[in-house]
């Protein structure tokens, strides 16, 4: 029996989901909905047609058809009844070693249920248990003290291919259309694959989101707009000029289609990335990097929106700091002239030794599975952000306060 989930996330096997996607968008949406309803084992769920209707936005007939297709292709098994279904999600190994294992008799169901609860079969039921083990429904193993024992097979979460997803990806936040419904409405099953594959590689603390070695956006660096002491004020374009994707990885390559001459068509990838942006599943967050080099470290996010998010707070603080540094020395630069100078630009003061500093847009998934590891990494990310935010706010209030930091200022105004 599924146990009560105590968190807002669930796991699926990435390899299994790649195969589910081949069944179409309705099946992919239904699979995610049922997976979101699993308990702590991430394998058993009592969510069924009603949940698929509610969250995927499918009518009753099509919701049932999607679930039946998943059953027929052995991704699901109903251990309950038609009226009261109790689905078990097959592991990848079960899909490829034992076909569609079934519990054919009431006695098999009773033995399986007992082992699922942690009990062991009686001597007369060991033959049934051995049969279930041959089907891959359970595992048999030898205990040095107790002899032959039985247990459920390795769970999805023990696989190296487990991908943790937020439950909000299915249910949505308060008052919004469920994201899984929006994704299904694109009517392209590969959009679902792209989402899951991006979750598999996203790393907030190390990469700020999806690694820029996979996808990123370029912001054009303009000429520096001024200098004060050891700090240079750089301007970057407000909007990204180009979206880049790098092939040769399992995220990008499945979306590249070759023509008869072997020329790759990147249009399907661009279309799906656009769909993820339009459905609100990903967002592009500008980040300040040490340099325009693949190995350069990320300094911090650097936004421009007044939405209360950390990137926007840092972006506004950086602009205020740049204004303070220049206007402290150049008195004739009033607010109006400063406003024209920074219009539609991202402005940031940077120590002058970082001559190749660059702003890059990094893709970030809006709904986060707050697993223990992700929470720890997010905490590190936010600690770094708070550090830079405090620095910029300090400069915006007091300028450069030590003699070594003071110096001449200059301003470069646009023609």
BANUTI-773887 format. One line per 5 residues: their letters; for each residue x negated, y, z of C-alpha. Coordinates in pm, whole numbers, plus 50000, padded with zeros to 5 digits. Each point is the difference from the previous one (the first is absolute). Example, Ala and Ser with C-alpha at 12.3 -4.5 7.8 and 13.67 -1.06 7.14 Angstrom:
as	48770:49550:50780  49863:50344:49934
END
This chain:
xxxxx	50000:50000:50000  49873:50346:49917  49887:50197:50300  50086:50362:50055  49765:50238:49824
xxxxx	49846:50252:50236  49846:50229:49742  50078:50188:49681  49790:49795:49761  49989:49660:49834
xxxxx	49760:49794:49790  50024:49832:49660  49751:49790:49804  49869:50214:49717  49951:49699:49770
xxxxx	50356:49879:50051  50138:50346:49935  49810:50026:49672  50195:49695:49887  50328:50137:50134
xxxxx	49951:50312:49787  50014:49779:49689  50365:49929:50084  50101:50364:49953  50074:50310:50212
xxxxx	50313:49860:50168  49816:49692:50127  49703:50212:50112  50229:50235:50192  50191:49711:50159
xxxxx	49676:49830:50106  49879:50315:50176  50336:50049:50171  50010:49643:50133  49634:50022:50106
xxxxx	50072:50320:50192  50261:49808:50199  49760:49730:50117  49905:49958:50363  49654:49990:50152
xxxxx	49911:49697:49785  50053:50204:49680  50156:49690:49846  50356:49950:50129  50286:50242:49951
xxxxx	50375:50015:50046  50027:50301:49772  50181:49901:49683  50238:50133:49736  50136:50286:50212
xxxxx	49651:50135:50068  49905:49979:49631  50319:50188:49913  49935:50264:50264  49632:50069:49943
xxxxx	49937:49901:49638  50326:50149:49879  50113:49688:49814  50363:49900:49957  50105:49675:50165
xxxxx	49975:49790:49683  49652:50121:49913  49879:49981:50361  50106:49636:50014  49843:49931:49661
xxxxx	49666:50149:50112  49992:49786:50315  50102:49686:49808  49723:50063:49749  49747:50023:50284
xxxxx	50137:49673:50140  49992:49825:49664  49639:50106:49947  49918:49873:50352  49903:50333:50155
xxxxx	50279:49954:50255  50165:49707:50170  50333:50023:50182  49984:49800:50324  50347:50117:50096
xxxxx	50328:49985:49815  50141:50202:49713  50225:50188:50242  49723:50047:50258  49671:49994:49811
xxxxx	49667:49970:50178  49727:50053:49743  49641:49888:50028  49746:50170:49775  49758:49752:49844
xxxxx	49627:50047:50047  49785:50021:49690  49860:49653:50069  50350:49856:50021  50085:50155:49666
xxxxx	49705:49831:49832  49953:49673:50181  50343:49860:50073  50242:50174:49769  50326:50071:50178
xxxxx	49998:49818:50332  50352:49930:50120  50163:49883:50320  50234:49743:49850  50164:49846:50309
xxxxx	50138:50119:50330  49735:49797:50182  49721:50167:49804  50145:50337:50092  50015:49905:50368
xxxxx	49639:49876:50005  49880:50310:49816  50193:50230:50233  49845:49830:50304  49646:50042:49863
xxxxx	50080:50360:49908  50089:50057:50367  49664:49851:50109  50129:49654:50100  49864:49666:49876
xxxxx	50211:49726:49835  50086:49680:50186  49827:49676:49897  50295:49895:49787  49995:50335:49817
xxxxx	49628:50001:49919  50070:49835:49665  50227:50291:49912  49735:50245:50120  49734:49828:49786
xxxxx	50231:50033:49701  50042:50370:50066  49623:50034:50027  49954:49837:49658  50239:50258:49855
xxxxx	49794:50278:50156  50281:50116:50225  49796:49931:50313  49640:49907:50082  49889:49684:50177
xxxxx	49680:50006:50204  49823:49789:50262  49965:50127:50355  49725:49836:50209  50234:49963:50298
xxxxx	50350:49982:49854  49931:49813:49678  50190:50083:49682  50174:50336:50023  50208:50214:49764
xxxxx	50027:50373:49942  50116:50247:49739  49754:50072:49717  49774:50302:50012  50202:50320:49992
xxxxx	49982:50266:49733  49813:50231:50236  49709:49753:50028  49937:50026:49627  49724:50224:49865
xxxxx	50262:50119:49753  50248:50131:50257  50115:50356:49935  50167:50195:50278  50290:50217:49893
xxxxx	50210:50251:50199  50360:49906:50063  50092:50354:49893  49896:49906:49646  50319:49791:50001
xxxxx	50232:50177:50244  49889:50356:49938  49971:50278:50254  50310:50151:50156  50245:50130:49744
xxxxx	49800:49921:49686  50059:49760:49715  49797:49683:50073  49669:50007:49810  50046:49641:49879
xxxxx	50326:50111:49838  49828:50292:49829  49725:49771:49874  50251:49749:49866  50180:50278:49814
xxxxx	49684:50057:49793  50080:49659:49842  49636:49900:49968  49897:49710:50222  49632:50090:49963
xxxxx	50068:50315:50202  50059:49769:50298  49670:49824:49937  49815:50333:49984  50146:50108:50334
xxxxx	49901:49680:50180  49651:50002:49845  49948:50361:50114  50098:49906:50354  49743:49720:49982
xxxxx	49710:50240:49933  50102:50320:50182  49763:50106:50279  50072:50329:50177  49688:50030:50211
xxxxx	49746:49907:49733  50165:50122:49680  50276:50237:50108  50249:49769:49826  49956:49796:49684
xxxxx	49627:49979:49911  49911:50257:49738  49800:49727:49824  50344:49873:49889  50210:50313:49941
xxxxx	49955:50369:50079  50075:50350:49876  49748:50266:49904  50025:50362:50112  49793:50242:49798
xxxxx	49738:50183:50202  49987:50368:49909  49716:50242:50070  49938:50084:50361  50202:50300:50109
xxxxx	49770:50125:50270  49732:49939:50260  49944:50095:50361  49679:49899:50169  49949:49625:49953
xxxxx	50353:49938:49874  50128:50008:49645  50370:50041:49918  50097:49765:49718  50321:50007:49798
xxxxx	50164:49695:49845  50301:49978:49774  50332:49966:50181  50123:49723:49768  49798:49694:49904
xxxxx	49875:50020:49643  49965:49626:49931  50107:49668:50147  49732:49735:49972  50021:49621:50027
xxxxx	49706:49764:49991  50046:49653:49855  49823:49681:50096  50205:49935:50314  50314:49807:50093
xxxxx	50203:50316:50058  49957:50168:49662  49931:49717:49754  50344:49827:50011  50157:50322:49867
xxxxx	49772:50036:49696  50144:49856:49681  49777:49911:49704  50112:50032:49639  49913:49759:49720
xxxxx	49657:50159:49965  49925:49980:50373  50043:50371:50066  50136:50059:50349  50319:50199:50043
xxxxx	49998:50190:50330  50349:50145:49956  50177:49735:50217  49771:50083:50294  50061:50376:49969
xxxxx	50375:49939:49976  50002:49787:50315  49786:50242:50199  50239:50277:49898  50293:49785:50115
xxxxx	49839:49948:50341  49959:50375:50036  50356:50075:49887  50148:49740:50235  49805:50151:50290
xxxxx	49803:49683:50073  49659:50162:49946  49874:50354:50035  49680:50161:49878  49803:50167:50279
xxxxx	49702:50225:49908  49684:49918:50198  49674:50190:50030  49697:49788:49912  49631:50065:50056
xxxxx	49937:49976:49625  50150:49884:49672  49831:49663:50039  50163:49657:50043  49798:49940:50316
xxxxx	50064:50342:50156  50173:50000:50337  50342:50153:50058  49992:50299:50234  50375:50051:50057
xxxxx	50337:50048:49824  50060:50346:49861  50358:50078:49908  50191:50312:49914  50363:49923:50089
xxxxx	50173:50145:50307  50156:49668:50098  49848:49953:50344  49773:49718:49888  49634:49991:50098
xxxxx	49870:50059:49646  50202:50320:49972  49892:50119:50345  49633:49954:49911  50047:50164:49661
xxxxx	50157:50311:50151  49740:50014:50278  49718:49972:49743  50150:50284:49796  50039:50217:50313
xxxxx	49639:49928:50093  49875:50101:49654  50203:50321:50019  49855:50084:50342  49642:49948:49881
xxxxx	50035:50227:49700  50228:50275:50136  49792:50044:50316  49725:50147:49787  50170:50135:49690
xxxxx	50255:50241:50140  50137:50115:49663  50131:49648:49928  50358:50040:50117  50271:49735:50032
xxxxx	50141:50070:49654  49667:49952:49825  49932:49689:50207  50340:49862:49910  49930:50039:49629
xxxxx	49657:49846:50041  50126:49681:50160  50329:49967:49809  50064:49639:49893  49666:49890:50136
xxxxx	49871:49778:50277  49743:50204:50193  49749:49857:50245  49678:50126:50163  49717:49747:49980
xxxxx	49642:50011:50125  49781:50107:49710  49783:49687:49995  50298:49803:49863  49963:50140:49649
xxxxx	50200:49726:49829  50305:49997:50229  50317:49883:49823  50375:49960:50058  50155:49671:49892
xxxxx	50364:49893:50023  50037:49667:50178  50312:49785:49973  50162:49920:50333  50298:49778:50071
xxxxx	50266:50202:50183  50135:49710:50205  49736:49849:50228  50004:49654:50163  49886:50091:50348
xxxxx	49812:49683:50081  49744:50014:50280  49716:50032:49748  50174:50271:49800  50081:50197:50313
xxxxx	49634:49986:50107  49882:50114:49657  50261:50275:49986  49888:50117:50343  49642:50032:49872
xxxxx	50126:50187:49695  50203:50244:50210  49711:50057:50243  49783:50110:49708  50280:50223:49868
xxxxx	50049:50166:50339  49627:50070:50020  49995:50186:49667  50327:50178:50072  49856:50134:50326
xxxxx	49684:50118:49822  50191:50194:49735  50233:50156:50257  49703:50106:50209  49846:50176:49699
xxxxx	50333:50156:49905  50029:50152:50350  49642:50098:50075  49797:49971:49680  49640:49883:50019
xxxxx	49888:50085:50351  49632:49912:50026  49713:50211:49859  49886:49716:49776  50347:49983:49848
xxxxx	50034:50372:49936  49879:50142:49671  50088:50187:49688  50331:49938:49831  50089:50014:49634
xxxxx	50323:49961:49805  50059:49888:49642  50334:50124:49874  50171:49858:49696  49989:50215:49691
END
